[in-house]
Amino acid sequence: MREIYRRVAAGNFIMPPDFSELVGKESADKWADNARNRLKDAVCFDVDNVNEYFYAINDQEYWEWESDFPSMAPPFETFWMEHGAATGIRTPKGFREFDRDLYAGAVGVLFTGMTYQEAGEKVWGNLPEKSQLLAQGWVLTSQLFVLVKGTGVVMIPCAYVFNIDQFGKPFKYPMIASPFSADSMMFKLVSDSSKLIFPHALAISFLHCKNVKTADVPDTRRPVEKRRDERRGVDFVTFKTLQIEPMKKVLTTEGGIAQNGLKKALHICRGHFSHYSEEKPLFGKYSGQFWIPSHVRGSAESGKVVKDYSVKAPKQTAA
């Protein structure tokens, strides 16, 4: 199990003092207890490899919620994603290691998803008439926990709320549910921390690709760690990791990702996410979202080189 998960499950985390002072200790405790209770039902993911891919391999500096994440539709009602520090950050100017004097680099995010229909019934009693077009979309909320060196796990005192359309795309910047005024320094810090969700958003997009599989992470706890978890009342949960190597292989061999970075490699490979509906399935059989590697079409007659890369289709067929 990952360290942030274990600490949150045991109640071993803190909130910024400003939050408790603003809302009162009772409200702050309820906020924390709610997160712990939701964590019990979460499907858990170790996304170290996606985080490394995002920071240390990719050289893209600016990300946009509306355009850079193909699908953030919630894959589960409640799920947890956690990663440690990447080896560093790659930008067009080069590579630099993380400054770990202050930031441990570990982040855990608790996600809760529901349809707009469910959200409407829960919040308004029914779906507002003006929102009928969004009835097939989702509301995805996220709660951040950050491991701060010398302090421990800190729960970011807000909830980030994403509006997701029926195709899985966020259609606006996440709303921030926070008691702090919009012009306060704490609100600015809370707003800036939303960027920590970027690698997790990419991992959610990968989860929607049928040619990206998951695998269980083995239990590597030492006996002393198992006894500690038992004393704290933390039940063991199996984490899953995303197998993104097939996609990385295409980017490495064809896009020269080690030399060029992800952004340029994607441009060279022209890799992309593609959605196939049940009405128009991939190969006439498979529906869902897939990562499509590079393909340059043409013919010898027209003087163009045909260079196709095969897509490994999943074994299961669409219903």
N, C-alpha and C positions, 0 to 999 in steps of 0.2 A: 504494500500500500504506500501511497505517496505521503510525504510528511505533513503537508498542509491539510490533507483530508483527515489524517489521524488526529491532528490538533483540534480541528474544527469539530470533529465527531466527539471529542472528549471535552469540548467547551473550553479548550486552552487557547483562546484568542482574545484580542482586545479591540476596542473602538477608540477613535481619537477622543480625547477628553472634551473637546468642543461639542461633540455630538451629544454626549450624555448631559452636559450642562444645558444644552439647548432644548432637548426634548424631555429630559428627566430620566433618572435611572430606570424607572419602571418601564417606560416606553422603549428605552434602549435594550433592556433585557428581553422584552417581548420580540423585538426585531431579531436579536441574536437567537432566541429559542426557535423562532419560526424557521430560520435558516437551517438550524440543526435538525429540526423535525423533517424538513423537506429532503435533507441530505440522506436520510435513512432509506428513502425509496429511489435514490438516484442510480442510474447506470453510469459507471465510472470509466474514464478514459485517461490514459497516459499519452500526452501529445508532445513529448520531448522532441521526437523527430520532425514534427510539423513546425514546432517553434524554431528548431535549428535551421530548417529549410527556409523559414520566413525571414529570420534575422541574419544568419551567418552566410547563407548561400545567395539569397536574393539581394539585389542592389537597389530595389525600388524604395524611394524615400517617402513618398506620399501615397496614402491609400484613401479611397473613398468608399463609404458604406454602400452607396447606390450602384457602383460600377465594378468594384473589385472582388466581390464575393458572390459567385453564381447562385448559391442556394443556402439560405440560412433558415429554411423551414425547420422547425424542431423535429429531430429524428426520434425523440422520446419525450414523454410528458415531463420527466425530470431527469437531468443528467449533469454530471460533474466532469470538468476537464481540468487537468493540472499538468504543469511542466516546470522543470528547473531552469537554470540559466543556460542560454545558448553560449557557444564559445566566444561569440562577439557579434559585432554589427558590421555588415558590408554595405557600403554606399558607393556611388560612382567615383568617389575620391579615394577609395581603398577600404581596408579592413582595420578595425580597431577592437580590442578586447573590452569587455564590460568593466566598468569601475565597480568593483565589489566591496569597496570600503563602506558604502551606504546601502546599496541595493543587492540583495541576495539573488535576485533574478527569478525567483520562484513565484508562480501565480496560480491560483486555483479559482475557477469560476463555476458557480452553481446556476444552472439554467432551468427555467420552468417555462413550458410552452402550452398554449391553448389556442383553439380556433377563435376567430372573431365572434362566431356565434356563441361560444362558451363565455368569452370575455363580456359580450353584451349582456348575457343573462346574469353573469356574476356581478357586474358593475352597475348596469342600468336597469336590469330586470328584463330587458329585451334588446334586440339590436336596433339602434336608431335607424330611421328610414333612410337618411342620407348615407349610411354605411352599408347598405344592402350589396353594393358592388364589391365590398371587401369580405363578404360572408364566407368566401372560400379561402381567405388568407389566415394568418396567424398573428398572435401577439407573443413575443418571446422576451421574457425578463431575465436579467442576469445580475448576480451578486458576486462582487469581487472580494478575494482574500489575497493579501500580498505578504510574503515573508520578508520582513525587514531585518537586516543584520543588526544584532545587538538589542532588538526589541521583541521579536517574535512575530507571530501571525497577526496582521491587522485587517480587520473587516472594514472595507470602504463603506462609509455610512450613506449609501444611496442604492437605488435600483435603476439599472439601465433598461429601458423598455424599447424594443424594436418592433416596428410595424412591418410585417412581411406580406407581400402580395401572394396571389394564388400560384405564381410561378416560383416562389421561394426567394424573391429579390427584396431586400430592404428598400423601401421607397422614400425614406427620409432619414436624417440623422437621428440617432437614438434619443428618446426623451429621457430626462433624468428626474427620477422621483427622489427628492431630497428636501429636508427641512431648511436648508441654508438659503439665504437670499441670493438672487442671481448676481448681485454685484459684490458678494463677499469673496475673500481670498479662498475660503474653504470650498465654495462652490466651484471656483476656477480649478482647484486641485482635483476635485471630484470629476469635473468635466474632462480634464486632461487625462485622468486615469482610464477613461473609456478606451483609449488607444491600446491599453494592455489586452483588450479583448480581440484585437486583430488576428493573432495566430489562432485563437480558438474559433473565430469566424471562418478562417480558412479550413480548419479541421472539420467544421460542420459541413462545409461545402464538399470536402473530400468524402465525408460519410454518405453523401447522396450519390456517389459514383459507384455503380455496381461492379466496376473493375478495380475498386479499391477495397480490399478485404480488411477484416479485423482479426486479431489473435489475442488470446488471453496472456497476460503477463504472469509468470510464475511467482509464487510466494518465496521471496528471498530473505524474509525476516530471520534474524538470529533468535535463539531461544530467549535471550534477555528481552528482546523487543516484543516477542509474543507474550511474555509474562507481563510486560508493561502495558500492552494493549488490553489484556484481560483485567488488570487492576483498574484501568480507566474506563472499563465497560465499552470498549471499542470493538465491535464485531469485525472480523476479517471480511473484506470484500475483494472480489477479483476485478482487477483493472484490465481494460482492453487497450490495445495499441493499434494504430492504423498502419497497414502495410502499403506504403506508397512507393516502394522500390521500383515496381514496373514503370511507373510514370517518371521517376527520377532517372531511370536508365536511358529513356528516350531523350530526356533533356541533356543528360551528360554526353551521350555518344553523338547526338545530332546537333545539339545546341551549344556544346562546349561550355556547360554551366559553370565549371570551375574557373574558367578564364573570363567568361562574359557576365556571369550573374544571371539570376532568374529572368529578369525583365527582357534582356537581350536574347537569352536562350529561348524564351517563349516566342519572341518575334521571329527568330531563325526557324524554330520548329513549327511555328504557327499552331501550337497545341491549344486546345480550347475545350471548354465544357460544352456538351451538346445534349439537349433533352429530346427524347423520343417518346411520343405518346403511344397509347395502345392502338390508336387509329393508324399511326404511321410508325411502326416499330423498327428498330435497328435490325438489318438483315431480314426483315419481315417477321422477326420472332420476339425481339427483346425491347421492353419498354423501360423507361427510367432515365437517369442522368449518367453520362459517361464522359471520361476524359478521352478526347480524340487526339492522337499524336499527329505529327506533320504529314501532309500528303500534297504533292505537287502534281497536278494532272496535266496531261498533254499527249502528244503523239509524235512518232518519228516523222510522219508526213509533214507536220507543221513545224518541224525543227525543234520541238520541245522534248525535254527528258521526262519520262514517266518515273516517278520515285514515290512509291506508296509504302506506308508502314502499317502492318496489320494490327487490328485491334483484337485483343483476346476477349472474346465474349464470355459471359458467365454461363455456368452449366445449366442453371434453372431457366425455364422458359416463362414468358409472361402468361398470366392466367387468361 
